[in-house]
Amino acid sequence: MIKCGVAIILHLIKRAEWEAAQAAAEHRAESLAAEGFIHCSQDAAQMLLVAQRLYPGRQDLLALEVETDRLTAPVKREPSRSGELYPHIYGPLNTDAVAGVRPLLRDPQGRFYLGEPE
């Protein structure tokens, strides 16, 4: 995803985890310890599908808009089991790379959509 000439990837995070990350100046998702990287999405459509599949009942999700050129850890775009490419951050996500934070809201049918930036 390109926003004003800057490459942006999206990371789903629970509100409490984001608050803790801001205090620590970095986010270490559980997947970083378990798999060696932090899962991200390349655009909003991809991220919303992931949210719907993995977090159908959650009410506390945020989408972090991450500027890839401001990350201190490398990013690799790698295929999933389905072959679709997903960006992975191979290290902690430094919070100063986050250019925007948007809540995930639900429509009347229960589908996620992106709210206005916080």
N, C-alpha and C positions, 0 to 999 in steps of 0.2 A: 504494500500500500504506500503510495507517495502522497505526501501532504505538503504543499508549498515547496516542492523540490527536495524534501527530506524523506528518507525511507522510514516508515513507521511499521512496527509489528505490534500485535495486541497480546496482552497476557491477562487471563482470567485470575481473579484473586478475591478472597473473602475480605470484607471490610476490615475485620479485626486484624487479619494478616497484613493488610496494607498499612494500618495504623502502627503496628509493630515495626514494619519495614521502615517507615518514615523515621521512627525514633532511632533505629539502628543504621540508617543511611544505606541499607541494602536489604534485598529480599532473597532468602534461600528457600525456595519451594521444596516440599518433600521429595519431589522427583529429582532434585539436584543430588541428594544423598543416595537415593534408590537407583537412579538411572544415569546420573552424571550430567544431566542438563535440565533446563527449565523449559517446559512446553509453552509455545506461543502459537499464534495464528497469523497468517499473512494478510487477512482482511476481515472486515466485520461479518460478512456472510459465513465464512469458515468458522469464525469464533462463535457465532450464534448457534450454529449447528452443533458444535462441541458442547456448548453450555446446555442446550436442550437435551443432548444425549447423556451427559455426565451429571448434570445438576438439576434435574427437573423440578424438584421441590424447593430449591434454595431461594431465599429472598434477600440475601446479603452480598450478592456478587457485584464486582466492579470490573471494568475493562481498563487496563492501563495502556495508554498509547505510548509506546517506547520508541525513541529515536535511536535507530541502530548505530549511527555514527557516534553517539555519546556513550555507548556501552563500554565498560572496561573489560568485559569478557567477550570472546568470539561468538559469532552467530553462524550457524550452518543451516541451510535449507535441506531437509532430508525427507525422503518418502516414508509415508506410513504404510501399514500393511495393505491398504487399498491402493497405494501408489500416489496418493495426493501429497504434495509437498507441504511441509510444516517447518517453520523456523524454530530452532532450538538454541537457547543461550547456554553455552558451556562454561558456567561459573555463576556467581551471584549477580543479581540484577541490581545495579547501583541506582538508587532512587533519583539521582539527578539526571538520569536518562529519560525519566518519565515526563513527557510533555503535556499529558492530559489524563484525566480520570473521569470515566463516565459510568454511571450506575446501569445495571441491567434491570430493566423493568419488564412487566408482563402485560400482554394485551388481554382482552376478555376471554380469549381461547386458551390462555396460559402459555403462549409463545413469548420468548424473550425478544426484546428490542432494546436498542441503546437509548438511554436518556440523555439529557443535555449535560455538557461538561460541568463538573463540580468546581 
